[in-house]
Amino acid sequence: MPFLPVEPGMVAAVVTHLEMRDRPRPAPLPIAPLRLVRWKAPDLDAYRTLFRRVGEPWLWFSRLVMHDAALAAILHDRAVEVYAVIDPRGAEVGLLELDFRFMPDCELSFFGLIPQLTGKGFGRWLMAQAKSLAWRKGVARFRVHTCTLDSPAALGFYLKSGFVPVGREIETFADPRLAGVLPRDAAPHVPLLG
């Protein structure tokens, strides 16, 4: 089996594409002390702050480097829904983003909680919210993409949530830590080479 070299300064990830083609049967929402708040036409700085809080451990950077006009075109589109997860103190502790621009598909664009909340069952609550919001009239497929840079539990979580893998690709990109987009100590599970 050949190895594919990754140049210094680059990061490689195996991306798994998953989908759900059948609407889940109705079920009670898991109990959590959290609430979901829709951000209509979110402020870009507030969005990027939450995006960074949730995604920095997993090298999420795409929305941090996007030009304001391009990001606003996505986030302010009526077919894109952004939700903040709010804890009992009113702090923003998670992100849910659903993209209905390519109906009959709904894409789970971003889904995550701050590291302090992972592994405590709150992801099940957030996924129940996501499925409830995604499956509406006209939706025939709910899609999500995860990669080897995400939490090691992410792929298993999506499978347990009812998604089915349909494809896999390798993605390479310049390490955002080297460009100063993310701090050098972000995502310590991904060695910094370069």
Secondary structure, 3 states (H helix, E strand, C coil): CCCCCCCCCEEEEEEEEEEECCCCCCCCCCCCCCEEEEECCCCHHHHHHHHHHHHHHHCCCHHHHCCHHHHHHHHCCCCEEEEEEECCCCCEEEEEEEECCCCCEEEEEEEEECHHHCCCCHHHHHHHHHHHHHCCCCCCEEEEEEECCCCCCHHHHHHHCCCEEEEEEEEEEECCCCCCCCCCCCCCCCCCCC
